Amino acid sequence: MFESMTKELATQQILDSVKEYHKTFMQKPPYIEGDRISYASRVFDEHEMINLVDSALEFWLTSGRYTEKFEKKLAEYLQVPFCSLVNSGSSANLISFMALTSPLLGVRAIKRGDEVITVAAGFPTTVTPIIQFGAVPVFVDVTIPQYNIDTSLLEKALSPKTKAVMLAHTLGNPFALQVVKDFCTAHNLWLVEDNCDALGSTYTIDGVTKYTGTIGDIGTSSFYPPHHMTMGEGGAVYTSDALLHKIVLSLRDWGRDCVCPSGKDNLCGQRFSRQYGELPFGYDHKYVYSHFGYNLKATDMQAAIGCAQLEKFPSFVEKRKTNYRRLYEGLKDLQEKFILPEAAPNSDPSWFGFLITCKEGISRNKMVHHLEKNNIQTRMLFAGNLIKHPCFDEMRKSDNGYRVVGSLAVTDRIMNDTFWIGVYPGMTNEMIDKMIFELKNC
Ligand SMILES: Cc1ncc(COP(=O)(O)O)c(C=O)c1O
């Protein structure tokens, strides 16, 4: 079939077929009343599929030209100098936290037993790396209707062992970055922004509007399908700090000292001419390890999909905002039943979902049951109260390994009374109106 063609022509023919395949088999049929309304879904067209197949035909497989392009484009979008693609948002959080334990950071490095201020109302892998390393998460309560840290508790949570604050921007709504950042600066603490649910959100700090994830020392993203954009599995770590970036790359790529990308050797020109540790002089830099690292790289096929998603990304953010506004307008008369979400002051959220807390006398479980029965998918605010989960059983028994400051009454309320529904860019007005109708009629 391809014998008489050049490789370029054959590639083009395959990619044209992919386009045709998408048009014929992959178009989403229009929503019909009664269809399931997911809380989130992938939004893509032929460009993602073409990029994926193009990358597959190249068969480079590991990180390559698409990865390089994706990292550059995401860094440009976020207006940061450094961005590293990884294989998930959880890996991004792991690397970000572990970067702060690097000996290269001297006295500021987080040590075992040091404390990190965070919240229990959220996704587990914002907290997991802290515990896995042997540092101590210090949990404080959150507020409704922002669902983020109650910053009035920060000073109370501070101890001589505090080294960092690590928090997610809940469902796209930025936490009070001005207060948290000022607190971190005043006490010489690291700030990690888990931006996995907030890509595209902005916050105005010291009079300057910036993307969330770029205000602290390190930010993270997830590209798992429900998220703001997808590549199946994937994540990113971004920073403006050249040293943190170097550490992130080392941890991502086996702990090595060398920063040559896959398939490249000796970019620094010093491959065989330096002294490292107690190794013999001139030991091959490619195999010198400055950290106990991982391999958390993504493949170039994931990055290829990400490149096509990034092209559409600003329109995704706008659609999320529009969908949020339509839901809010439709539900604002129901405030005797529900607490509706509220954007943090000085922020413009790229909403991941629409959080609703049931007021007294209204059963969350009944609401959720009604919506699910009517084909509207719902979600809890992830763990609700993370400390109540079986993974904490051992630590709870011994009251060891974590600290709680004050009560977690609002966190518990979220665990009991809160749920959320979607605002993803593929949602149509009919779908949103159906959700409003069912919330009004239950
Ligand atoms: C706030 C937050 N952080 C981290 C993650 C983990 O991302 P991933 O599923 O890509 O590991 C999630 C997942 O949904 C999340 O919501």
The ligand as an ORCA input file, in Angstrom:
! r2SCAN-3c Opt
* xyz 0 1
  C      -6.513     18.536     44.013
  C      -5.954     17.314     43.356
  N      -4.647     17.050     43.476
  C      -4.089     15.966     42.899
  C      -4.837     15.082     42.151
  C      -4.171     13.879     41.546
  O      -4.110     13.938     40.147
  P      -3.909     12.577     39.307
  O      -5.229     11.890     39.275
  O      -3.467     13.035     37.948
  O      -2.873     11.795     40.004
  C      -6.201     15.310     42.014
  C      -6.977     14.330     41.227
  O      -8.038     14.474     40.793
  C      -6.784     16.443     42.625
  O      -8.090     16.690     42.520
*
